[in-house]
Amino acid sequence: MGQEFFPDNTPISEWFYDIPDIKPDELGKRYVITDYGIVDDEKVYTEKFQALIDEISGNGGGVMVVPKGTYYTGALFFKPGVNLYIEKDGVLKGSADISDYPLCMTRIEGESCRYFPALINADGVDGIKICGEGTVDGNGQKSWEAFWLRRRWNPKCTNKDEQRPRLLFVSNSTNVLVSGLKLQNSHFWTDHFYKCRFVKFINCYVYSPIKPVAAPSTDAVDIDACSDVLIKNCRFHVNDDAIALKGGKGPYADTAPENGANERVLIEDCVYDFVHSCLTCGSESVHNKNIYLRNVKINSAYQLIWLKMRTDTPQHYEYITVENANGRVTDFMNINPWKQFFDLKGRDSIPMSYADRIVVKNSDIECDKFLNVRPQPDQYRLSDFYFENLNIKTKFKNYPEDAIEGLILKNVKIS
């Protein structure tokens, strides 16, 4: 294979082509949880799990092994040198009781704040590997039911108001691998990576239901101020976005040190069974650059690409390419103001945002609407979009042709 490039012509490094096939004996000394008093009996064993993690780290590292069976726990905090391997038919299952997730400083919805941790947490744990052939199950149905009940009582309640944990949160870490697992039924976001470098998320199945109880805000993968990320050979069925690019929110989000850009993200060879969007920029995002989504098979999605233009946050989405996407969506591309929980925090003007150098090519898409784009020149500028070799079958062909400056269509068939 010849040299490939990200959208701004930065070379794609060899790191992105190295796909590890991890065996448990390659992860260090094995510590099987059933040897440490953890039993498949539907009791919650948080303290014993955490004690084992602490022991493994204190002994110089190794791998905590979850064998066949279902084992319950609350929030776990991984430490340097500790890996996780879940064997086939093994299930690490989260407690449904929020009191098993103690409040702490964490990162959620574009803010660093006091909130509930995830089921699996790893901060500053370089080289961590979370893999196997088993399942991490968030056990989130009770919180989904409570969320929708709260929404009926108070339609303006936020996502955080229903107190609920994520499934996996990895932060401030380098060389992270998540591989081979089924990650399902999260209470909230499923997999969240914050300020990480060199992350590989491969061969995973991420699931949350849309019925009989819809799982709200269960994004499959949230990438938050990260660089050099590979998402490959995964399958997504979640009641929200598949890949959401985060990074911060607020009228001065682009200057806050806890926020940041997402750069050099390659998403390839994935299947989208049902998602709100295959690729979303926002709703808490400041800068996304060199994002490459390719070889996309869509069974059902509301959007192929969704650029959420948040009205209280300065944003720049640039050098984003989608190639070889095939399937059925509601909107081929959605670009509209995003006003959920709008708060200028005293700023007297709306910050300007930009989306430019967006490319989609070599794709065959059936949709209801081709470009669901709303011009909003006092809030954002859209420019230099390039569409090539597209076969679009759509119910509504018309779109505001002046919404995007420098829109180029080459060999685009819209029928």
Summary of the structure (lengths in Angstrom):
residues: 415
radius of gyration: 21.2
end to end distance: 35.4
largest distance: 66.1
contacts: 1479
relative contact order: 0.09
helix: 10%
strand: 50%
